[in-house]
Amino acid sequence: MTQDTPAQPKVSIRGLFKIFGPTDTEMVELVQNGMDKATLLEKHSHVLGLQDINVDMQAGEITVIMGLSGSGKSTLIRHLNRLIEPTAGEILVDGQDIMGLDAAKLRRLRQEKMAMVFQKFALLPHKTVLQNAEMPLSVRGVDTATQTTEARKWLKRVGLEGFEERFPAQLSGGMQQRVGIARALTANTDIMLMDEAFSALDPLIRTDMQDLLLELQKELEKTIIFITHDLDEALKLADHLVILKDGAIVQQGEPQHILLNPCDPYIEDFVSDINRARVLRVRSVMSALTAEQFDGDIEAGSTLERLISMSDGDTNHVYRVMQDGEAVGQLDMKDLVKALVPRSSSNEGARVA
């Protein structure tokens, strides 16, 4: 019996460095030998943007890159379509190193492989909603009828049917961002880059946009690279979570695993104030089936908050965990209570600002 070969990542970043300054390539060796960001700036007047980034982004998944201001997350996403050129390293898309692309092939990559949704919407104010949504196909020279058909389809899908002839200034912020998402979907690319796409929106609208993105992703299975500084948003959206600090990866992996197993005091501080009951899923804290009787069934993907509500807070209950109609484990309410208590930071003095 042969083992299945792991799928090739849709996007793979290998040994990526970005140093800002006139002799950036000469600085890489200093950083590799242990020079930190502050020292590089003080002694050599160069800024360390990214340090030895290694990430695999799988097809059909949402990879969320998060960190505080200055962590390098927006710098990183702009490397994926070479809006920023790296100092060293490889960026592979479908196994091809895009650093070897000439100007024409790079333009084709940006038009046909990757679509971008920006924080500030980036809509053309003199064009209608429909014309903005048509833009990706327009620049490719696609015929007008196809442009209009595709743009109308995606505008309807994001809830903007009937707004096609309005201009961006006549829309709310949330509606403008829906146009941005429709435009990216009209491009029909495999990869969507979303740089702080929802951070300019009010909290309730932001939640609606997150729900819309997850709904669309369930249907379309795009490869999405999403940048955010908000941990709640990251935990809600991510299949794979990458946390940056000072241009380097502190921890990456499945979000539930990171929440339960922070590897560093910085991560411990990051996750310490999160509403764990709302974020953690039953599947993350369940154990093997051993009980003979259960107080009820709960879906593996349900939140702990929902199970607490079901149990009325009774810690004596044990629930059978179900997935796709089959029992896959059990959850003792006593284990649930333990999971709600964050691991205490080993460095209480180094709180995240």
VOPAGU-2260 file (C-alpha; in pm, 1 decimal, decimal comma):
REM VOPAGU-2260
SITE   aa  ch    i         X         Y         Z
SITE  MET   A    0       0,0       0,0       0,0
SITE  THR   A    1     151,4     333,0    -107,9
SITE  GLN   A    2     116,5     652,2      86,2
SITE  ASP   A    3     -50,9     948,3     -80,1
SITE  THR   A    4     197,2    1208,7    -202,2
SITE  PRO   A    5     141,7    1540,8     -22,6
SITE  ALA   A    6     -16,5    1800,2    -247,9
SITE  GLN   A    7     214,8    2067,8    -382,8
SITE  PRO   A    8     150,3    2398,9    -207,0
SITE  LYS   A    9     -24,9    2657,0    -420,9
SITE  VAL   A   10     215,6    2921,9    -291,7
SITE  SER   A   11     545,2    2844,9    -121,6
SITE  ILE   A   12     785,4    3096,5      31,2
SITE  ARG   A   13    1141,2    2982,6      93,2
SITE  GLY   A   14    1412,7    3168,5     284,5
SITE  LEU   A   15    1263,3    3510,1     211,7
SITE  PHE   A   16    1450,1    3820,0     332,4
SITE  LYS   A   17    1365,2    4183,3     273,7
SITE  ILE   A   18    1605,9    4451,3     386,8
SITE  PHE   A   19    1544,5    4814,1     296,8
SITE  GLY   A   20    1858,5    5012,2     218,9
SITE  PRO   A   21    2119,7    5080,4     -50,4
SITE  THR   A   22    2336,7    4774,1      22,3
SITE  ASP   A   23    2059,4    4534,2     120,8
SITE  THR   A   24    2215,4    4216,7     -21,3
SITE  GLU   A   25    2530,5    4272,6     185,4
SITE  MET   A   26    2318,5    4293,2     501,3
SITE  VAL   A   27    2159,6    3948,8     461,0
SITE  GLU   A   28    2464,2    3768,4     597,3
SITE  LEU   A   29    2468,9    3993,1     905,0
SITE  VAL   A   30    2105,1    3906,5     977,7
SITE  GLN   A   31    2169,3    3537,0     914,8
SITE  ASN   A   32    2450,3    3556,1    1169,5
SITE  GLY   A   33    2217,0    3692,6    1435,8
SITE  MET   A   34    2198,2    4069,1    1397,8
SITE  ASP   A   35    1856,4    4190,6    1507,3
SITE  LYS   A   36    1637,0    4461,9    1358,0
SITE  ALA   A   37    1733,8    4735,5    1603,4
SITE  THR   A   38    2106,6    4674,1    1567,6
SITE  LEU   A   39    2088,1    4664,3    1188,8
SITE  LEU   A   40    1918,0    5002,6    1189,9
SITE  GLU   A   41    2151,3    5156,4    1447,9
SITE  LYS   A   42    2480,6    5034,1    1302,2
SITE  HIS   A   43    2407,2    5015,0     929,7
SITE  SER   A   44    2101,2    5237,3     871,2
SITE  HIS   A   45    1913,6    4951,2     703,6
SITE  VAL   A   46    1564,3    4833,7     795,2
SITE  LEU   A   47    1492,6    4464,7     838,0
SITE  GLY   A   48    1150,6    4403,6     682,7
SITE  LEU   A   49    1138,2    4024,4     660,2
SITE  GLN   A   50    1368,0    3762,0     806,4
SITE  ASP   A   51    1393,4    3405,8     672,6
SITE  ILE   A   52    1023,3    3356,1     597,7
SITE  ASN   A   53     921,6    2998,7     516,2
SITE  VAL   A   54     549,4    2932,1     459,3
SITE  ASP   A   55     348,4    2685,3     251,8
SITE  MET   A   56       2,1    2802,8     147,3
SITE  GLN   A   57    -223,4    2519,4      37,3
SITE  ALA   A   58    -474,4    2533,9    -247,0
SITE  GLY   A   59    -829,9    2600,6    -133,1
SITE  GLU   A   60    -730,0    2726,5     212,3
SITE  ILE   A   61    -726,4    3063,8     384,4
SITE  THR   A   62    -380,5    3149,1     512,7
SITE  VAL   A   63    -396,5    3439,7     755,8
SITE  ILE   A   64     -80,7    3639,7     823,7
SITE  MET   A   65    -113,6    3850,7    1134,5
SITE  GLY   A   66      93,5    4066,3    1362,4
SITE  LEU   A   67     106,7    4408,3    1519,5
SITE  SER   A   68     193,6    4724,7    1328,3
SITE  GLY   A   69     547,1    4699,6    1188,9
SITE  SER   A   70     558,4    4319,5    1202,7
SITE  GLY   A   71     605,2    4287,3     825,5
SITE  LYS   A   72     270,2    4136,8     728,2
SITE  SER   A   73     180,5    4388,4     454,4
SITE  THR   A   74     537,2    4379,8     326,8
SITE  LEU   A   75     508,4    4002,4     296,5
SITE  ILE   A   76     184,9    3995,9      97,7
SITE  ARG   A   77     326,3    4247,4    -150,9
SITE  HIS   A   78     607,6    4006,8    -228,3
SITE  LEU   A   79     363,3    3747,0    -356,8
SITE  ASN   A   80     287,5    3947,4    -671,3
SITE  ARG   A   81     626,3    4122,3    -665,7
SITE  LEU   A   82     496,4    4466,4    -589,6
SITE  ILE   A   83     799,1    4451,0    -359,2
SITE  GLU   A   84    1113,7    4269,1    -471,2
SITE  PRO   A   85    1281,0    4046,8    -209,7
SITE  THR   A   86    1642,2    4085,1    -106,6
SITE  ALA   A   87    1684,4    3707,1    -105,3
SITE  GLY   A   88    1469,9    3395,7    -124,3
SITE  GLU   A   89    1219,4    3213,6    -342,9
SITE  ILE   A   90     847,9    3261,4    -407,3
SITE  LEU   A   91     690,7    2963,6    -579,9
SITE  VAL   A   92     342,7    2967,0    -735,5
SITE  ASP   A   93     229,9    2625,1    -857,8
SITE  GLY   A   94     592,2    2517,9    -826,6
SITE  GLN   A   95     729,8    2800,0   -1042,3
SITE  ASP   A   96     969,3    3055,9    -892,0
SITE  ILE   A   97     813,4    3386,2    -990,6
SITE  MET   A   98    1146,2    3564,2    -940,7
SITE  GLY   A   99    1239,3    3432,7   -1283,9
SITE  LEU   A  100     942,5    3591,8   -1461,8
SITE  ASP   A  101    1003,9    3872,1   -1709,8
SITE  ALA   A  102     781,7    4181,8   -1717,4
SITE  ALA   A  103     524,3    4030,3   -1955,6
SITE  LYS   A  104     491,6    3703,7   -1761,2
SITE  LEU   A  105     473,5    3890,8   -1431,2
SITE  ARG   A  106     192,2    4107,3   -1568,7
SITE  ARG   A  107       9,6    3790,1   -1675,2
SITE  LEU   A  108      58,2    3641,8   -1327,7
SITE  ARG   A  109     -99,7    3950,2   -1170,1
SITE  GLN   A  110    -390,6    3953,2   -1412,7
SITE  GLU   A  111    -470,1    3582,7   -1436,0
SITE  LYS   A  112    -336,9    3415,0   -1119,6
SITE  MET   A  113    -382,1    3669,8    -840,6
SITE  ALA   A  114    -650,8    3922,8    -751,2
SITE  MET   A  115    -609,5    4173,7    -469,3
SITE  VAL   A  116    -861,6    4326,9    -229,4
SITE  PHE   A  117    -729,9    4641,1     -61,8
SITE  GLN   A  118    -794,5    4797,5     278,9
SITE  LYS   A  119    -910,7    5128,9     133,4
SITE  PHE   A  120   -1126,8    4966,3    -136,1
SITE  ALA   A  121    -922,0    5115,7    -429,0
SITE  LEU   A  122   -1229,1    5177,0    -645,0
SITE  LEU   A  123   -1214,6    5425,6    -932,2
SITE  PRO   A  124   -1448,3    5708,1    -824,8
SITE  HIS   A  125   -1540,0    5813,2   -1180,3
SITE  LYS   A  126   -1654,6    5463,3   -1278,5
SITE  THR   A  127   -1979,7    5293,7   -1181,3
SITE  VAL   A  128   -2001,4    4989,9    -957,3
SITE  LEU   A  129   -2044,2    4772,1   -1267,1
SITE  GLN   A  130   -1747,7    4927,9   -1443,7
SITE  ASN   A  131   -1528,2    4881,3   -1137,5
SITE  ALA   A  132   -1625,7    4514,7   -1117,1
SITE  GLU   A  133   -1557,1    4469,2   -1489,3
SITE  MET   A  134   -1203,3    4606,6   -1466,4
SITE  PRO   A  135   -1003,8    4279,6   -1432,5
SITE  LEU   A  136   -1157,7    4142,6   -1751,8
SITE  SER   A  137   -1139,3    4478,6   -1926,8
SITE  VAL   A  138    -760,7    4501,6   -1886,6
SITE  ARG   A  139    -728,5    4150,5   -2030,6
SITE  GLY   A  140    -919,8    4254,1   -2340,5
SITE  VAL   A  141   -1214,9    4024,3   -2275,2
SITE  ASP   A  142   -1522,0    4110,5   -2484,1
SITE  THR   A  143   -1769,2    4356,7   -2334,1
SITE  ALA   A  144   -2059,8    4112,3   -2310,7
SITE  THR   A  145   -1854,8    3865,1   -2105,4
SITE  GLN   A  146   -1724,9    4144,2   -1882,1
SITE  THR   A  147   -2077,3    4260,0   -1803,4
SITE  THR   A  148   -2218,0    3910,4   -1752,5
SITE  GLU   A  149   -1941,1    3808,9   -1510,3
SITE  ALA   A  150   -1941,2    4137,8   -1320,2
SITE  ARG   A  151   -2319,9    4132,6   -1275,7
SITE  LYS   A  152   -2304,1    3771,6   -1157,1
SITE  TRP   A  153   -2055,0    3848,8    -881,7
SITE  LEU   A  154   -2216,2    4176,3    -780,9
SITE  LYS   A  155   -2536,9    3983,0    -728,6
SITE  ARG   A  156   -2347,6    3716,8    -535,3
SITE  VAL   A  157   -2212,0    3973,2    -288,3
SITE  GLY   A  158   -2551,8    4136,9    -244,1
SITE  LEU   A  159   -2519,8    4438,2    -474,0
SITE  GLU   A  160   -2778,4    4359,5    -739,9
SITE  GLY   A  161   -2951,3    4685,4    -829,8
SITE  PHE   A  162   -2649,8    4903,4    -744,3
SITE  GLU   A  163   -2461,9    4849,0   -1071,0
SITE  GLU   A  164   -2505,9    5203,5   -1203,3
SITE  ARG   A  165   -2419,1    5384,6    -883,2
SITE  PHE   A  166   -2080,5    5539,2    -815,4
SITE  PRO   A  167   -1854,6    5446,3    -519,9
SITE  ALA   A  168   -1926,9    5772,8    -335,7
SITE  GLN   A  169   -2294,5    5674,5    -324,0
SITE  LEU   A  170   -2216,7    5354,0    -130,3
SITE  SER   A  171   -2136,4    5283,4     233,7
SITE  GLY   A  172   -1792,3    5152,7     328,4
SITE  GLY   A  173   -1917,8    4797,3     357,1
SITE  MET   A  174   -2084,4    4817,1      16,3
SITE  GLN   A  175   -1767,3    4957,2    -137,4
SITE  GLN   A  176   -1570,1    4663,9      -0,8
SITE  ARG   A  177   -1828,8    4427,5    -147,6
SITE  VAL   A  178   -1752,3    4586,4    -485,2
SITE  GLY   A  179   -1384,4    4517,9    -420,1
SITE  ILE   A  180   -1458,6    4152,0    -348,7
SITE  ALA   A  181   -1684,8    4125,2    -655,2
SITE  ARG   A  182   -1405,4    4274,3    -867,0
SITE  ALA   A  183   -1159,2    4017,0    -734,3
SITE  LEU   A  184   -1405,7    3734,6    -801,5
SITE  THR   A  185   -1474,6    3862,9   -1152,8
SITE  ALA   A  186   -1101,5    3822,6   -1221,8
SITE  ASN   A  187   -1156,6    3447,2   -1169,9
SITE  THR   A  188    -806,6    3392,6   -1032,6
SITE  ASP   A  189    -698,2    3095,2    -822,7
SITE  ILE   A  190    -540,2    3319,8    -560,8
SITE  MET   A  191    -688,3    3616,2    -372,0
SITE  LEU   A  192    -466,7    3852,9    -175,5
SITE  MET   A  193    -652,3    4049,1      93,1
SITE  ASP   A  194    -450,2    4316,4     274,4
SITE  GLU   A  195    -635,7    4433,4     588,1
SITE  ALA   A  196    -945,3    4409,5     369,6
SITE  PHE   A  197   -1197,8    4460,5     651,5
SITE  SER   A  198   -1005,2    4672,3     901,5
SITE  ALA   A  199   -1151,1    5004,7     781,7
SITE  LEU   A  200   -1507,7    4885,0     845,3
SITE  ASP   A  201   -1731,3    4924,4    1149,1
SITE  PRO   A  202   -1740,8    4613,2    1373,3
SITE  LEU   A  203   -2086,8    4489,0    1268,6
SITE  ILE   A  204   -2016,3    4541,3     898,2
SITE  ARG   A  205   -1678,9    4375,2     946,3
SITE  THR   A  206   -1846,0    4067,2    1093,3
SITE  ASP   A  207   -2086,1    4055,0     797,1
SITE  MET   A  208   -1793,6    4072,0     554,7
SITE  GLN   A  209   -1610,2    3792,1     735,8
SITE  ASP   A  210   -1922,8    3576,6     714,8
SITE  LEU   A  211   -1960,9    3658,5     344,6
SITE  LEU   A  212   -1599,8    3561,6     277,4
SITE  LEU   A  213   -1640,2    3227,2     456,7
SITE  GLU   A  214   -1964,0    3160,3     269,9
SITE  LEU   A  215   -1799,7    3232,8     -65,3
SITE  GLN   A  216   -1491,1    3031,4      26,6
SITE  LYS   A  217   -1697,4    2725,6     111,9
SITE  GLU   A  218   -1838,6    2739,1    -239,8
SITE  LEU   A  219   -1536,2    2854,7    -443,5
SITE  GLU   A  220   -1235,8    2709,8    -252,2
SITE  LYS   A  221    -997,2    2986,3    -352,7
SITE  THR   A  222    -644,8    3010,7    -216,4
SITE  ILE   A  223    -673,2    3320,7       2,8
SITE  ILE   A  224    -387,7    3503,8     172,6
SITE  PHE   A  225    -544,1    3738,3     428,0
SITE  ILE   A  226    -357,2    4003,8     626,4
SITE  THR   A  227    -490,9    4127,0     961,0
SITE  HIS   A  228    -377,2    4268,5    1294,3
SITE  ASP   A  229    -690,1    4135,1    1466,6
SITE  LEU   A  230    -658,2    3797,9    1641,2
SITE  ASP   A  231   -1033,9    3735,2    1657,6
SITE  GLU   A  232   -1057,2    3785,1    1282,3
SITE  ALA   A  233    -754,9    3562,0    1223,7
SITE  LEU   A  234    -894,4    3279,1    1435,2
SITE  LYS   A  235   -1232,5    3304,0    1264,2
SITE  LEU   A  236   -1099,9    3295,9     907,7
SITE  ALA   A  237    -776,2    3099,0     908,7
SITE  ASP   A  238    -713,0    2742,9     802,6
SITE  HIS   A  239    -343,0    2817,7     851,8
SITE  LEU   A  240    -225,0    3100,5    1077,0
SITE  VAL   A  241     114,0    3272,1    1054,6
SITE  ILE   A  242     209,3    3514,9    1334,5
SITE  LEU   A  243     486,8    3765,3    1266,7
SITE  LYS   A  244     695,5    3981,6    1497,1
SITE  ASP   A  245     968,8    4219,4    1378,0
SITE  GLY   A  246     968,4    4059,3    1033,6
SITE  ALA   A  247    1011,1    3699,9    1153,7
SITE  ILE   A  248     766,1    3415,0    1205,2
SITE  VAL   A  249     708,8    3342,9    1573,7
SITE  GLN   A  250     461,5    3058,3    1523,2
SITE  GLN   A  251     251,2    2912,6    1245,4
SITE  GLY   A  252       3,6    2627,9    1215,0
SITE  GLU   A  253    -361,5    2537,6    1262,0
SITE  PRO   A  254    -522,8    2821,7    1462,6
SITE  GLN   A  255    -682,2    2600,2    1725,0
SITE  HIS   A  256    -346,9    2432,3    1789,1
SITE  ILE   A  257    -172,4    2768,7    1830,0
SITE  LEU   A  258    -438,7    2886,5    2073,8
SITE  LEU   A  259    -400,8    2574,3    2286,4
SITE  ASN   A  260     -23,1    2539,7    2244,9
SITE  PRO   A  261     146,6    2880,6    2224,2
SITE  CYS   A  262     518,1    2827,1    2169,7
SITE  ASP   A  263     648,4    3160,9    2294,0
SITE  PRO   A  264     567,2    3422,4    2561,5
SITE  TYR   A  265     478,6    3664,9    2281,7
SITE  ILE   A  266     211,4    3424,4    2154,3
SITE  GLU   A  267      92,6    3350,0    2507,5
SITE  ASP   A  268      33,6    3720,2    2559,3
SITE  PHE   A  269    -133,6    3750,5    2222,1
SITE  VAL   A  270    -391,9    3482,9    2297,4
SITE  SER   A  271    -437,6    3545,2    2670,1
SITE  ASP   A  272    -737,7    3777,7    2639,9
SITE  ILE   A  273    -922,4    3595,8    2361,2
SITE  ASN   A  274   -1274,1    3462,6    2426,0
SITE  ARG   A  275   -1170,4    3098,2    2410,8
SITE  ALA   A  276   -1523,7    2961,3    2443,3
SITE  ARG   A  277   -1629,5    3150,3    2130,9
SITE  VAL   A  278   -1322,8    3053,3    1928,8
SITE  LEU   A  279   -1227,2    2698,9    2031,5
SITE  ARG   A  280   -1400,0    2411,4    1854,5
SITE  VAL   A  281   -1515,7    2087,2    2011,4
SITE  ARG   A  282   -1282,2    1887,1    1784,2
SITE  SER   A  283    -980,3    2062,8    1935,6
SITE  VAL   A  284   -1041,3    1946,5    2292,9
SITE  MET   A  285   -1226,9    1617,3    2249,4
SITE  SER   A  286   -1077,8    1283,3    2354,8
SITE  ALA   A  287   -1116,5     923,5    2236,4
SITE  LEU   A  288   -1449,1     746,1    2284,5
SITE  THR   A  289   -1447,5     559,3    2616,1
SITE  ALA   A  290   -1780,6     638,1    2784,1
SITE  GLU   A  291   -2080,6     408,9    2746,9
SITE  GLN   A  292   -2347,2     670,9    2808,3
SITE  PHE   A  293   -2367,5    1032,0    2694,5
SITE  ASP   A  294   -2572,5    1335,3    2786,6
SITE  GLY   A  295   -2616,9    1432,5    2423,8
SITE  ASP   A  296   -2444,5    1475,3    2088,1
SITE  ILE   A  297   -2246,3    1775,6    1965,8
SITE  GLU   A  298   -2094,1    1844,6    1625,0
SITE  ALA   A  299   -1714,7    1848,4    1609,2
SITE  GLY   A  300   -1713,8    2193,2    1451,1
SITE  SER   A  301   -1932,1    2353,2    1718,0
SITE  THR   A  302   -1783,1    2610,1    1951,9
SITE  LEU   A  303   -1730,6    2541,9    2319,3
SITE  GLU   A  304   -1967,6    2832,3    2385,3
SITE  ARG   A  305   -2249,8    2638,1    2223,2
SITE  LEU   A  306   -2175,6    2328,5    2429,2
SITE  ILE   A  307   -2170,3    2532,0    2750,8
SITE  SER   A  308   -2515,2    2659,1    2659,2
SITE  MET   A  309   -2639,6    2305,3    2586,8
SITE  SER   A  310   -2512,1    2175,0    2918,4
SITE  ASP   A  311   -2635,7    2467,0    3128,6
SITE  GLY   A  312   -2282,0    2474,8    3266,7
SITE  ASP   A  313   -2310,6    2130,4    3430,1
SITE  THR   A  314   -1953,0    1997,8    3450,6
SITE  ASN   A  315   -2070,8    1641,7    3518,4
SITE  HIS   A  316   -2192,1    1595,1    3159,7
SITE  VAL   A  317   -2012,9    1402,5    2886,9
SITE  TYR   A  318   -2106,0    1451,5    2520,9
SITE  ARG   A  319   -2053,7    1236,5    2215,9
SITE  VAL   A  320   -1880,0    1425,2    1935,0
SITE  MET   A  321   -2022,9    1371,7    1586,5
SITE  GLN   A  322   -1889,4    1446,7    1241,1
SITE  ASP   A  323   -2065,0    1358,1     915,6
SITE  GLY   A  324   -2306,2    1137,1    1109,8
SITE  GLU   A  325   -2034,8     933,0    1281,5
SITE  ALA   A  326   -1907,1     939,3    1638,8
SITE  VAL   A  327   -1547,7    1064,1    1638,7
SITE  GLY   A  328   -1481,9    1126,2    2007,4
SITE  GLN   A  329   -1619,4    1252,7    2334,6
SITE  LEU   A  330   -1594,7    1570,8    2537,9
SITE  ASP   A  331   -1608,8    1571,9    2915,4
SITE  MET   A  332   -1723,8    1911,0    3043,0
SITE  LYS   A  333   -1437,9    1903,3    3295,9
SITE  ASP   A  334   -1191,1    1896,5    3003,9
SITE  LEU   A  335   -1379,9    2182,9    2844,7
SITE  VAL   A  336   -1335,4    2393,3    3158,6
SITE  LYS   A  337    -959,2    2326,6    3155,4
SITE  ALA   A  338    -939,5    2435,1    2791,2
SITE  LEU   A  339   -1095,3    2770,8    2879,9
SITE  VAL   A  340    -804,7    2863,3    3105,6
SITE  PRO   A  341    -515,3    3010,7    2904,7
SITE  ARG   A  342    -165,3    2893,5    2970,5
SITE  SER   A  343      -1,1    3143,8    3207,3
SITE  SER   A  344     267,3    3354,1    3044,2
SITE  SER   A  345     623,3    3267,1    3139,4
SITE  ASN   A  346     711,7    3631,3    3089,2
SITE  GLU   A  347     451,4    3842,2    3261,5
SITE  GLY   A  348     664,5    4151,6    3222,8
SITE  ALA   A  349     666,1    4138,2    2844,4
SITE  ARG   A  350     306,7    4222,0    2769,0
SITE  VAL   A  351     206,1    4295,8    2413,7
SITE  ALA   A  352     153,2    4668,2    2371,3
